[in-house]
Amino acid sequence: RVGEKKKKRAARDGATTAAMESVMEWCREHKLRAIGGVWVTGMGASMAYNMTQKHLGPMTKLVHSRVYAQALTLGCLVVSAGAEYYDSKHNARTEEVDPYMYKAPMKAKGTH
C-alpha cells in the first residue's frame, strides 16, 4: 500500500512538473501577453480590494488600483528579465530566429 501511494505521488508530481514546464514555455514564447495578463489580473484584483475600502473616494480607489497593478507589472518585468538573463548565461534553450527581424534583400546574380 505504501508503494502504491509513492507511485501515485510520483505520477502526480510528474504531471505537475510537466504542466509547470508547459506554462513556463508559453510564457517564454508570449512574454508581452503574459505581462499584460498579469497587469489586467492585478488591476482587477486591486480594484476588488479597493472597493472594500469605504473611506476612499472613487478616484482614489482607481489611482491606488493602477499603482498596485503597475508595481505588480514591474515585478513581473524584473522576473522576466532575470529569466532571460539566466537563459542566456546557462544556454537553457536554443537560439530562436526572430520572424520580425529585418532582412536586407539579396541582389540577384548578374545585376550591377
N, C-alpha and C positions, 0 to 999 in steps of 0.2 A: 504494500500500500504506500509506503514511503517513496519507493522508486517511481511509482505512478505519479505521485504528486510532483516529484522533481521533473519528470518528463513533461507534465502539463505546464509547470512553471517555465521550463526552458523553451517550450513552444510559444508560450505567451510572451516571454522576453524577446524571443527571436522575431515575433510578429511586431512587437512594439518597436524594436530596433529598426526593422525594415520600414515601418511606417514613418519613423522619425527621419530616416535617411531619405525617403522619398519626399518628405516635406522640405528638408534641407536642400535637396536638389532643385525642387520647384522654386524655392526662394533664391537660389543662386541664379537660376535662369530668368526669373521675373522679379528682380530687385525693386524696381520702381512700383510695381503692383503691390508687392509685399509691404513696402514702406507706406504707400498710400492707404492700404488696408489697415495698417497699424494706426495711421492718423485718423481715419474715419471711425475705427473702433474706439480709439482714445477719446475722440470728440464726443461720441455718443455716450460712452461710459461717464465721462466727466460732466456732461450735461445732465445725465440722470442723477449723478451725485449732487450736483449743484442745485437741482430742483428741490432737494430735501432741505436746503439751507434757506429757511424762511426769512432771515434777517437781511438777505442780499437782494438788491434790485435786479430786474431782468437783464439790464445791460451789464451789470457787474457779473452776473452769472455767466453770460455769454463770453465776456472777456476772460474770466477765470477758466472757463472750459477750453477756450482757444489756447491759453498759456499752458495748461496742463497737457493738452494734446500735442502742442509744439515741443514741450520738454520730452514727452514720450517719443516723438518722432526723432528728435536729435539723438536720444539714446539709441534708437534703432539704427540711425545712420552711423553712429560710432561703432556699434557692434558689427554692422555690415562692412565698414572699413577695416576693422580688425580681422574679420573673417577673410576678406580679400588679401590683406597683408599676409596672414598665416598661410593661405593657399599659395601665394606667390613664392614665399620663402621655403615652403616644405613640398612644393610640387604635388599638392594633394590631388590636382586634376590636370588634365591636358589642356594645352592652349587651344582656344576656340577661334575660328575665323569669324570676324565681325562682318555680317552681311551688309551693314550700312557704311562700312569704311569706303572712302573714295578710292577708286582705281583709275589711274590715267589710261585713256585709250591707247592701244598699241598701234604703231604705224604699220601700214600694210607694206609687204615686201615689194620692192620695185618702185616705190614712190620717193620723192625727194623731200 
